[in-house]
Amino acid sequence: MRSRTLALATASGAALLAAAALPASAQQLAHATARPAAKSAGVQEGTVGAADLLAKVKDCQQISNGKYRTDEETAATIPVCGKNGAVFWKADMDVDCDGQITAQCNKNTDPWFQEGTAFEQSDGEPLNAEKLPYVVVPSISGIWDYSKAGIKGGGVVAIIYNNKVEYAVVGDTGPDKIIGEASYAAAKGLGIDPDPKTGGADSGVTYILFKNSKASPIESHSDAVSRGDALAKKFLQDN
């Protein structure tokens, strides 16, 4: 998140410097404008509480051969853990806008934008990051092979942040040494700033991926929610 955090800090700093040149009557408004926009609280999906899920993933039985970075410049400290028919990790959230070109996800809004996703809709089109909550998994490497762990495209994921639970699907793959990324819609649903350039969350995001699960079709968020709620209940019941 450092590069995107720095971008936000630079933008805010520029606005504050400009404000210093304004008359005193206008400086208060300029300083207010320079502050990051307030975030929404996000919405709770399903019937399983965040606290119950977090208690279940308190301890980590590492299944990855090594650990991941959250960003290029950070140390590799994030393991992939396994438990009760699921894999999970605790990381940050970078915002992925890849897929269909929309008003919020395009080359103008996202300098890293790509017109495709590793996994596609039932009609063969890329996923819509603006509308569909999806999670990005690291590309297969010596650190971890998601496919051998029972994780597939369209697999159901529970994302937990700020005491809220949101359900998503596995929708894309990312760098093979970095972890902690989800779509514009996933961030927005959790009350995280979804701006692909300056948004995201630096920490505090838990991702629980249910093995051998799949939303049908992949683009149906309602199906991911209903399946996810049932899988979460089973996850809590298993020893």
C-alpha positions as CSV (number, residue, x, y, z in Angstrom):
1,M,0.0,0.0,0.0
2,R,3.0,2.4,0.4
3,S,2.9,3.7,-3.2
4,R,-0.8,4.4,-3.2
5,T,-0.6,5.9,0.3
6,L,2.2,8.2,-0.9
7,A,0.1,9.2,-3.8
8,L,-2.7,10.2,-1.5
9,A,-0.4,12.0,0.8
10,T,1.2,13.9,-2.1
11,A,-2.2,15.0,-3.3
12,S,-3.3,16.1,0.1
13,G,0.0,18.0,0.7
14,A,-0.4,19.8,-2.6
15,A,-3.8,20.9,-1.7
16,L,-2.7,22.2,1.7
17,L,0.2,24.1,0.1
18,A,-2.2,25.8,-2.3
19,A,-4.5,26.6,0.6
20,A,-1.7,28.6,2.3
21,A,-1.8,31.1,-0.6
22,L,-5.5,31.7,-0.2
23,P,-7.1,34.4,1.9
24,A,-7.9,33.4,5.5
25,S,-11.6,33.2,4.7
26,A,-11.0,30.6,2.1
27,Q,-8.3,28.5,3.9
28,Q,-10.8,26.6,6.1
29,L,-12.7,25.4,3.1
30,A,-9.5,24.4,1.3
31,H,-8.2,22.4,4.3
32,A,-11.5,20.6,4.6
33,T,-11.3,19.7,0.9
34,A,-7.8,18.3,1.3
35,R,-8.9,15.7,3.9
36,P,-9.7,12.2,2.7
37,A,-13.4,11.6,2.1
38,A,-15.3,9.9,5.0
39,K,-15.8,6.2,4.5
40,S,-19.1,4.4,4.8
41,A,-19.6,1.8,7.5
42,G,-20.0,-1.0,5.0
43,V,-22.7,-3.7,5.1
44,Q,-22.9,-7.0,6.9
45,E,-23.8,-10.0,4.6
46,G,-25.2,-13.3,5.7
47,T,-26.0,-14.3,9.3
48,V,-22.5,-15.3,10.6
49,G,-20.8,-12.6,12.7
50,A,-17.3,-11.3,12.0
51,A,-16.2,-12.0,15.6
52,D,-17.1,-15.7,15.3
53,L,-15.1,-16.1,12.1
54,L,-12.1,-14.2,13.4
55,A,-12.0,-16.3,16.6
56,K,-11.9,-19.4,14.3
57,V,-8.9,-18.1,12.4
58,K,-7.0,-16.8,15.4
59,D,-4.3,-19.4,15.0
60,C,-2.5,-20.2,11.8
61,Q,-1.4,-23.6,10.6
62,Q,0.8,-22.5,7.7
63,I,0.3,-24.4,4.4
64,S,2.3,-22.1,2.1
65,N,6.0,-22.9,1.6
66,G,6.9,-19.3,2.4
67,K,5.3,-16.0,3.1
68,Y,4.0,-13.1,0.9
69,R,4.6,-9.4,0.8
70,T,1.6,-7.0,0.9
71,D,3.4,-4.7,-1.5
72,E,6.7,-4.6,-3.5
73,E,8.5,-2.7,-0.9
74,T,7.4,-4.6,2.2
75,A,8.9,-7.6,3.9
76,A,7.4,-11.1,3.3
77,T,5.4,-11.7,6.5
78,I,2.0,-13.1,5.4
79,P,1.5,-16.9,5.4
80,V,-1.3,-18.8,3.9
81,C,-3.0,-20.8,6.6
82,G,-5.3,-23.8,6.4
83,K,-8.2,-25.0,8.6
84,N,-11.6,-26.8,8.4
85,G,-11.9,-27.0,4.6
86,A,-10.7,-23.4,4.1
87,V,-7.5,-21.4,3.6
88,F,-7.1,-17.9,4.9
89,W,-4.7,-15.0,5.3
90,K,-4.6,-11.7,7.1
91,A,-3.3,-8.8,5.0
92,D,-4.0,-5.4,3.5
93,M,-6.4,-4.6,0.6
94,D,-5.2,-3.1,-2.6
95,V,-8.0,-2.3,-5.0
96,D,-8.2,-4.2,-8.3
97,C,-10.2,-2.6,-11.1
98,D,-9.3,-5.1,-13.8
99,G,-11.9,-6.5,-16.1
100,Q,-14.7,-4.8,-17.9
101,I,-14.3,-1.1,-18.7
102,T,-16.8,0.9,-16.6
103,A,-17.1,4.5,-15.3
104,Q,-15.0,3.7,-12.2
105,C,-12.6,1.1,-13.7
106,N,-10.7,2.1,-16.8
107,K,-7.3,3.4,-17.8
108,N,-8.0,6.9,-16.7
109,T,-9.1,6.0,-13.2
110,D,-6.5,3.1,-12.7
111,P,-3.0,3.4,-14.1
112,W,-2.6,-0.4,-13.6
113,F,-5.9,-1.3,-15.4
114,Q,-6.0,-4.4,-17.6
115,E,-9.0,-5.4,-19.8
116,G,-9.2,-8.9,-18.5
117,T,-9.5,-11.2,-15.5
118,A,-8.0,-14.6,-15.0
119,F,-11.5,-16.0,-14.5
120,E,-14.5,-14.9,-16.7
121,Q,-18.2,-14.6,-16.5
122,S,-20.5,-17.4,-17.8
123,D,-20.8,-15.5,-21.1
124,G,-17.0,-15.4,-21.6
125,E,-16.6,-11.7,-20.7
126,P,-14.2,-10.5,-18.1
127,L,-15.6,-9.8,-14.6
128,N,-16.9,-6.4,-13.6
129,A,-14.8,-5.1,-10.8
130,E,-17.1,-2.2,-10.2
131,K,-20.1,-4.4,-9.5
132,L,-18.8,-7.8,-8.4
133,P,-16.9,-8.3,-5.2
134,Y,-14.0,-10.6,-6.1
135,V,-10.6,-11.5,-4.5
136,V,-7.3,-11.8,-6.2
137,V,-5.1,-14.8,-5.4
138,P,-1.3,-14.9,-6.0
139,S,-0.3,-16.6,-9.2
140,I,1.1,-20.1,-8.8
141,S,4.7,-20.2,-7.5
142,G,7.0,-22.1,-5.3
143,I,5.4,-20.3,-2.3
144,W,1.9,-21.6,-2.9
145,D,-0.3,-23.2,-5.6
146,Y,-3.9,-22.2,-5.0
147,S,-5.2,-24.8,-7.4
148,K,-3.7,-27.7,-5.4
149,A,-5.3,-26.3,-2.3
150,G,-8.8,-26.7,-3.7
151,I,-9.2,-23.0,-4.7
152,K,-10.7,-22.3,-8.1
153,G,-12.1,-19.5,-10.1
154,G,-15.5,-18.6,-8.7
155,G,-14.6,-20.1,-5.3
156,V,-16.5,-18.5,-2.4
157,V,-14.6,-16.1,-0.1
158,A,-15.6,-14.4,3.2
159,I,-13.8,-11.1,3.6
160,I,-13.8,-9.6,7.1
161,Y,-13.0,-6.0,7.9
162,N,-14.0,-3.5,10.6
163,N,-16.4,-6.2,12.2
164,K,-18.2,-6.7,8.9
165,V,-18.4,-9.8,6.7
166,E,-18.7,-9.6,2.9
167,Y,-18.9,-12.6,0.5
168,A,-17.0,-12.6,-2.7
169,V,-15.6,-14.9,-5.4
170,V,-12.1,-15.8,-6.5
171,G,-11.9,-13.6,-9.6
172,D,-8.4,-12.9,-10.6
173,T,-4.7,-13.7,-10.1
174,G,-2.0,-11.3,-9.2
175,P,1.8,-11.2,-8.7
176,D,3.3,-14.4,-7.4
177,K,5.0,-12.8,-4.3
178,I,2.2,-10.4,-3.2
179,I,-1.1,-11.0,-1.4
180,G,-4.0,-8.9,-0.3
181,E,-6.1,-7.5,-3.2
182,A,-9.8,-7.4,-4.0
183,S,-12.1,-5.7,-6.5
184,Y,-13.5,-2.1,-6.4
185,A,-16.9,-3.6,-5.4
186,A,-15.4,-5.6,-2.6
187,A,-13.7,-2.6,-1.1
188,K,-16.7,-0.4,-1.5
189,G,-19.0,-3.0,0.2
190,L,-16.7,-3.1,3.2
191,G,-16.6,0.7,3.6
192,I,-13.0,0.9,2.3
193,D,-12.1,3.7,-0.1
194,P,-12.3,1.9,-3.5
195,D,-10.2,4.3,-5.5
196,P,-7.7,2.1,-7.3
197,K,-4.9,4.7,-7.1
198,T,-5.2,6.0,-3.6
199,G,-7.7,3.8,-1.8
200,G,-7.6,0.4,-0.1
201,A,-6.7,-0.6,3.5
202,D,-3.2,-0.8,4.9
203,S,-4.1,-3.7,7.2
204,G,-6.8,-5.5,9.1
205,V,-8.4,-7.5,6.3
206,T,-9.0,-11.2,6.7
207,Y,-9.7,-13.4,3.7
208,I,-11.2,-16.9,4.2
209,L,-11.4,-19.0,1.0
210,F,-13.6,-22.1,1.1
211,K,-12.1,-25.1,-0.7
212,N,-13.9,-26.8,-3.6
213,S,-16.7,-24.2,-3.6
214,K,-18.0,-22.2,-6.5
215,A,-20.6,-19.6,-7.1
216,S,-22.9,-20.3,-10.0
217,P,-22.7,-18.3,-12.1
218,I,-19.4,-16.7,-11.0
219,E,-20.9,-13.2,-11.6
220,S,-23.9,-13.9,-9.2
221,H,-23.1,-12.1,-6.0
222,S,-26.3,-13.2,-4.4
223,D,-25.3,-16.9,-5.0
224,A,-21.9,-16.2,-3.4
225,V,-23.6,-14.7,-0.4
226,S,-26.1,-17.6,0.1
227,R,-23.3,-20.3,-0.5
228,G,-20.9,-18.3,1.6
229,D,-23.2,-18.0,4.6
230,A,-23.8,-21.8,4.6
231,L,-20.1,-22.5,4.2
232,A,-19.3,-20.1,7.0
233,K,-21.7,-21.8,9.4
234,K,-20.1,-25.2,8.5
235,F,-16.6,-23.7,9.0
236,L,-17.6,-22.7,12.5
237,Q,-19.1,-26.0,13.4
238,D,-16.1,-28.1,12.3
239,N,-13.4,-28.8,14.9
